[in-house]
Amino acid sequence: MINSPAKCIAALLLLAGSSIAMAQDVRYSWAEISYAGQDIGRSGSSTDSIVGQTVDISAKDGNGIKFRGSWGTWHNLYAFVDFGSTDIDVSAVVTNSQGSFPASDQFDYTTVSGGLGLRLPLTTKTDIYGAVSFDSTDFDFGSFAGEDFDAGEKDIGARIGIRSILRDKIELRASARYSGVGDVDLSTGVLDADTLFGVGIGYEMVRGLSISADYESGEFSNWNIGFRLDLDED
């Protein structure tokens, strides 16, 4: 895990001084680093009949860091990648012949998504787009008392959305996203599909450098706020 999002954001600000791109309307070449949060809201139970022990866990919210990037466009095609790593708060109750014992810890929730998209300009300031991706989701819970709640899987995803520039400084965006690994049953370790709906906004502080914020609502809601650096798009 990266334990200091502030240091990474500071590094991006320093990079902006030497890499600021020329102004353009809707851009598809950029790099972004964000402080991110998730609301997991899942519970699970594991029973070991041999030792006569049950562990019940409840995964709650968490925070961490997200890296995103996009590169394009070639005949309106672009490539993208999204990596997020979050520490999730987890509480547990271990029950055995000696009694019930509460515990708590933080464990890792990691998502990776990458793929290709196609933009369709509506005006010089507004695009709609569609994308396909290969998604990976991993829950690394460790162990409270020898149990194993770890879960991880990979599957296909897809997204459609709209991006629009207002007054040359503000970008508004909205999207709907499907992921084949967007939900989890912590008792069985099986990941399932989810559909998420998102909104976002970006504000260009100086040419080529914006503050960016996004929110997605689904089985696992998530948000992020950070800095986006436009890259050369010749």
C-alpha positions as CSV (number, residue, x, y, z in Angstrom):
1,M,0.0,0.0,0.0
2,I,1.0,3.6,-0.6
3,N,0.8,5.3,2.8
4,S,1.3,9.0,1.9
5,P,-1.1,10.2,-0.8
6,A,0.0,13.8,-0.1
7,K,3.5,13.0,-1.1
8,C,2.3,11.5,-4.4
9,I,0.1,14.5,-5.1
10,A,3.0,16.9,-4.4
11,A,5.1,15.0,-6.9
12,L,2.5,15.4,-9.6
13,L,2.4,19.2,-8.9
14,L,6.1,19.4,-9.4
15,L,5.8,17.4,-12.7
16,A,3.2,19.8,-13.9
17,G,5.8,22.6,-14.1
18,S,7.7,20.7,-16.9
19,S,4.9,18.8,-18.7
20,I,1.9,21.2,-19.1
21,A,0.2,20.5,-22.4
22,M,-1.3,23.0,-24.8
23,A,-5.0,23.8,-24.3
24,Q,-7.6,21.6,-26.0
25,D,-11.2,20.9,-25.4
26,V,-12.1,17.3,-24.5
27,R,-8.8,15.6,-23.9
28,Y,-8.0,11.9,-23.9
29,S,-4.3,12.0,-22.9
30,W,-3.8,12.7,-19.2
31,A,-2.5,11.3,-16.0
32,E,-4.2,11.6,-12.6
33,I,-3.5,10.8,-9.0
34,S,-6.2,11.0,-6.4
35,Y,-7.1,10.4,-2.7
36,A,-9.8,7.8,-2.8
37,G,-12.5,6.3,-0.6
38,Q,-14.8,3.2,-0.7
39,D,-17.9,2.1,1.1
40,I,-17.8,-1.7,1.1
41,G,-20.6,-2.7,3.5
42,R,-20.2,-6.5,3.4
43,S,-20.2,-9.2,6.1
44,G,-19.1,-12.8,6.1
45,S,-18.7,-15.8,8.3
46,S,-16.2,-18.7,8.3
47,T,-16.6,-21.8,10.5
48,D,-13.8,-24.4,11.2
49,S,-15.7,-27.5,12.5
50,I,-12.4,-29.2,13.3
51,V,-11.3,-26.7,15.9
52,G,-14.9,-25.6,16.7
53,Q,-14.3,-22.0,15.8
54,T,-16.3,-19.3,13.9
55,V,-15.1,-16.0,12.7
56,D,-17.6,-13.3,11.7
57,I,-16.3,-10.2,9.9
58,S,-17.8,-6.9,8.8
59,A,-16.0,-4.8,6.1
60,K,-16.9,-1.1,6.2
61,D,-15.4,1.9,4.6
62,G,-11.8,2.7,3.7
63,N,-9.4,5.1,2.0
64,G,-6.3,5.0,-0.1
65,I,-5.0,6.2,-3.4
66,K,-6.0,5.9,-7.1
67,F,-3.9,6.3,-10.2
68,R,-5.5,6.7,-13.6
69,G,-4.3,7.5,-17.1
70,S,-5.6,7.8,-20.6
71,W,-3.7,7.9,-23.9
72,G,-5.2,8.8,-27.3
73,T,-6.6,9.5,-29.7
74,W,-5.9,7.4,-32.8
75,H,-8.9,7.6,-35.2
76,N,-11.0,8.5,-32.1
77,L,-9.6,5.5,-30.2
78,Y,-7.9,5.8,-26.8
79,A,-6.4,3.4,-24.2
80,F,-6.8,3.8,-20.4
81,V,-5.7,2.2,-17.1
82,D,-7.1,2.6,-13.6
83,F,-5.4,1.3,-10.4
84,G,-6.8,1.8,-6.9
85,S,-5.5,0.5,-3.5
86,T,-7.5,1.1,-0.3
87,D,-7.2,0.1,3.3
88,I,-10.6,-1.2,4.4
89,D,-11.7,-1.1,8.1
90,V,-12.7,-4.6,9.1
91,S,-14.2,-5.7,12.5
92,A,-14.5,-9.3,13.6
93,V,-15.8,-11.6,16.3
94,V,-13.9,-14.8,17.0
95,T,-16.1,-17.4,18.7
96,N,-14.8,-20.7,20.2
97,S,-15.0,-22.8,23.3
98,Q,-13.2,-20.1,25.3
99,G,-15.8,-17.5,24.5
100,S,-16.3,-14.6,22.0
101,F,-13.5,-12.2,21.2
102,P,-13.8,-8.9,19.3
103,A,-11.1,-7.7,17.0
104,S,-10.5,-5.1,14.3
105,D,-7.9,-4.4,11.6
106,Q,-7.4,-2.8,8.2
107,F,-7.0,-5.0,5.1
108,D,-6.3,-4.4,1.4
109,Y,-8.9,-3.8,-1.4
110,T,-7.2,-3.5,-4.8
111,T,-8.8,-2.8,-8.2
112,V,-7.2,-2.7,-11.6
113,S,-8.9,-1.9,-14.9
114,G,-7.5,-1.3,-18.4
115,G,-8.9,-1.3,-21.9
116,L,-9.8,0.6,-25.0
117,G,-12.4,3.3,-25.7
118,L,-14.0,5.1,-28.7
119,R,-15.0,8.8,-28.6
120,L,-17.8,10.2,-30.7
121,P,-17.7,14.0,-30.8
122,L,-21.1,15.7,-30.6
123,T,-19.8,19.3,-30.7
124,T,-16.3,20.8,-30.2
125,K,-17.1,20.9,-26.5
126,T,-19.0,17.6,-25.9
127,D,-18.2,13.9,-26.5
128,I,-20.0,10.7,-25.9
129,Y,-17.8,7.6,-25.5
130,G,-17.9,3.9,-25.0
131,A,-15.2,1.6,-23.7
132,V,-14.4,-2.1,-22.9
133,S,-12.1,-3.1,-20.2
134,F,-10.5,-6.1,-18.4
135,D,-11.1,-5.7,-14.7
136,S,-9.4,-7.2,-11.6
137,T,-10.7,-7.1,-8.0
138,D,-8.8,-8.4,-5.0
139,F,-9.7,-8.5,-1.3
140,D,-6.6,-9.4,0.8
141,F,-8.1,-9.8,4.3
142,G,-5.2,-11.5,6.0
143,S,-6.5,-13.5,9.1
144,F,-7.8,-12.9,12.6
145,A,-7.7,-16.5,13.8
146,G,-6.5,-18.7,10.9
147,E,-9.6,-18.2,8.7
148,D,-9.4,-17.2,5.0
149,F,-11.8,-14.5,3.6
150,D,-9.5,-13.6,0.7
151,A,-11.3,-13.2,-2.7
152,G,-10.0,-12.2,-6.1
153,E,-11.2,-12.5,-9.7
154,K,-10.8,-11.0,-13.2
155,D,-13.5,-10.4,-15.8
156,I,-14.8,-8.1,-18.6
157,G,-16.2,-4.6,-18.0
158,A,-17.8,-1.9,-20.1
159,R,-18.6,1.8,-19.8
160,I,-20.6,4.5,-21.6
161,G,-20.5,8.1,-20.8
162,I,-20.5,11.8,-21.8
163,R,-17.9,14.5,-21.2
164,S,-18.6,18.3,-21.8
165,I,-16.4,21.4,-21.3
166,L,-18.0,24.6,-19.9
167,R,-16.4,28.0,-20.2
168,D,-13.1,26.4,-21.2
169,K,-12.3,25.7,-17.5
170,I,-14.9,23.2,-16.2
171,E,-15.4,19.7,-17.4
172,L,-18.6,17.8,-16.4
173,R,-18.9,14.1,-16.9
174,A,-21.4,11.3,-16.3
175,S,-21.2,7.6,-17.0
176,A,-22.6,4.1,-16.5
177,R,-20.2,1.2,-15.9
178,Y,-20.6,-2.5,-15.8
179,S,-18.0,-4.8,-14.1
180,G,-18.0,-8.6,-13.9
181,V,-16.1,-8.4,-10.6
182,G,-17.9,-5.5,-8.9
183,D,-19.5,-7.3,-5.9
184,V,-18.4,-10.0,-3.5
185,D,-19.9,-12.6,-1.1
186,L,-17.4,-12.7,1.8
187,S,-18.7,-16.0,3.1
188,T,-18.1,-17.9,-0.1
189,G,-15.4,-15.7,-1.7
190,V,-17.3,-15.5,-4.9
191,L,-17.2,-12.2,-6.9
192,D,-20.3,-11.1,-8.9
193,A,-21.2,-8.4,-11.4
194,D,-22.3,-4.9,-10.6
195,T,-23.5,-1.8,-12.5
196,L,-22.3,1.6,-11.3
197,F,-23.5,5.1,-12.1
198,G,-21.0,8.0,-11.8
199,V,-20.6,11.7,-12.0
200,G,-17.5,13.9,-12.1
201,I,-16.2,17.4,-12.4
202,G,-12.8,18.9,-13.3
203,Y,-11.6,22.5,-12.9
204,E,-8.5,23.7,-14.7
205,M,-6.5,25.7,-12.2
206,V,-3.7,26.5,-14.6
207,R,-3.2,25.5,-18.2
208,G,-2.9,21.7,-18.3
209,L,-3.4,21.0,-14.6
210,S,-6.9,20.4,-13.1
211,I,-8.4,19.4,-9.8
212,S,-10.7,16.5,-10.4
213,A,-13.4,14.8,-8.4
214,D,-15.6,11.7,-9.2
215,Y,-18.3,9.7,-7.4
216,E,-19.7,6.3,-8.4
217,S,-22.8,4.6,-6.8
218,G,-23.1,0.8,-6.9
219,E,-22.9,-2.2,-4.6
220,F,-19.5,-0.6,-3.6
221,S,-19.8,3.2,-3.7
222,N,-16.5,5.0,-4.3
223,W,-15.2,8.6,-4.6
224,N,-11.9,10.3,-5.4
225,I,-10.5,13.8,-5.5
226,G,-7.1,14.7,-6.9
227,F,-5.1,16.3,-9.7
228,R,-5.2,15.6,-13.4
229,L,-2.3,16.6,-15.7
230,D,-3.0,16.9,-19.4
231,L,-0.4,15.3,-21.7
232,D,0.7,16.2,-25.3
233,E,-1.9,15.0,-27.8
234,D,-0.4,15.6,-31.2
